[in-house]
């Protein structure tokens, strides 16, 4: 314990000396997030410096092994780092699908060579990744995907189309599910990594109801992918995908917290003069604070290896439904102010655009219905599910 | 860290197997109900719980107890809830013990509680809703003690209790937290009239009428006029315990329902194959997990004496109340007609849930408190 106290003191001192003051202010919007990558335009020197110093220390991924660019910290030390960052309001130095999704999958399924090649770049925020899963005909029924990868000896030849590829137009590389065999639905899928600048890759943004276009359609036309960029075994990519989806669901479920952990919805809304809305907000706060307790418990369970493999589905379902409810209440409390789509005082229609964005929460990463089905089958063991 | 320690797991396992054997609905709840027992619980089981150390679980070690906290209490309460086991554990071993900690009255009553011979009750409510600040039962100074006059209701195990902790007003007026005092009133006090009331779940909760009940000055628990503090401490423990009992109850009802979904056939299929029922069952599963996490968190904060304990206790009681209500409603509905029969146990869960939700403040009361504290 004494060691942990020393670690806490050293961490506090290091953060104090190295976290720029601008990086200790709350993010104003999603645009303030730092994504890194080859073409990322930093918003400030402070943002660039914060990513660099944290990346050098491996603290963008504190619990990954130091050999792969991580911080090599124990779970207890990682928790302390997070607590100390929170204490000074330090921003997350890097938002990254490489960290939250691909990294854990590479740590488990990647070859030593792949780990050494890709993980340090992810840790330092040098490569921005996107995820090529869904296709026009394979959304919730993901295993129905058709994008084909033909074995050409030293490389695969990839042809097909992906959809809902988040930030594909800004990503450097893609981790992608492809069909290498048609003999079995789940058993013919492989997991490939490749450069988005490869010949034959093109992207097209999709405009959403929120007016934003974080998603793209992504097209592959005779894309050559070297064979050493296959993760895991050929035709066994479904295992990698499932593992990675678990991590994605953990990440998305965290969104249900919103600002609910430190600040309840009642606090952020202020005075409410409608009795029925006030009651709904009170009940929402009960749900949100209870879910925050569950999140803490769930994270501890995960770290201790005690979480049921299907628990991320439960968390994803509960967290995203909660987040949708939260934004419905924010809209109700805001009245006509919350309807302004473009105005100075509405900060460019923040409220309605965020409200609309949350509707995707219960669709992306597996719909709420898919998650409930997984819980029913794998945890409750109901028949025929 | 929100995971259980090895000791806590052992306690939970021990209690689970003990109550699954001795605390069952058939041996306890139905038995005492069907013979019309005036206490609504078995003293034999209370004695067995004493032999396991459970009755003294929360009593400090220097007073002969195990000196454990709200977290351990929650683990026991969850098993009580799962089996609908009637016992004075919540009101005596948790609530009364918390109020009596560090007092002379504690020294008097703790040995009997540890031995499983003493039952204590807690009298707060004066109307159909829990409103502790509105306490109006009057305690007038009289001679070297006090004279208590007024009424209480929903006093769980009131007619079986050896001592009743009565929250009374010694100063100020209804609505104020200051001016309240807790008194330990023996059951045989002159002027104390106890009406033994049977509730919907066949448990017993008395209605008290006090007419100039004379008590000595040493009947005061804690300090005169400053009874809100021990009352609040006891309520926190009681609410966390009741929340844990509801989590156990919800979990028990849900297990029974899942078993039924896996064996009942309609339209030539197991009803558990119907997606609409699967999704409702999966939703309920998550809600129960969340309610349990909230309850454990509340218990942890109570044990740490953390500032957020009050807020989290309200969250836990409100969440567990709503989740357990959902659990029993889904349980009876999914059981169909058989669930409406007295012969089947599932209806007993529904009746017990309603009583537990009301105990120490219902979900609406606690949601309102969350809003007050959060806004």
Interface residues (C-beta under 8 A of the other chain):
Chain A: X264 X266 X267 X278 X279 X281 X282 X283 X285 X286 X287 X289 X290 X291 X293 X294 X296 X297 X298 X300 X301 X304 X306 X314 X315 X317 X318 X369 X371 X372 X373 X375 X376 X377 X379 X380 X381 X382 X383 X384 X385
Chain B: X1 X2 X3 X258 X261 X262 X269 X270 X272 X273 X275 X277 X278 X279 X281 X282 X283 X285 X286 X287 X289 X290 X291 X293 X294 X296 X297 X311 X312 X314 X315 X316 X318 X319 X322 X363 X366 X367 X368 X370 X371 X374 X375
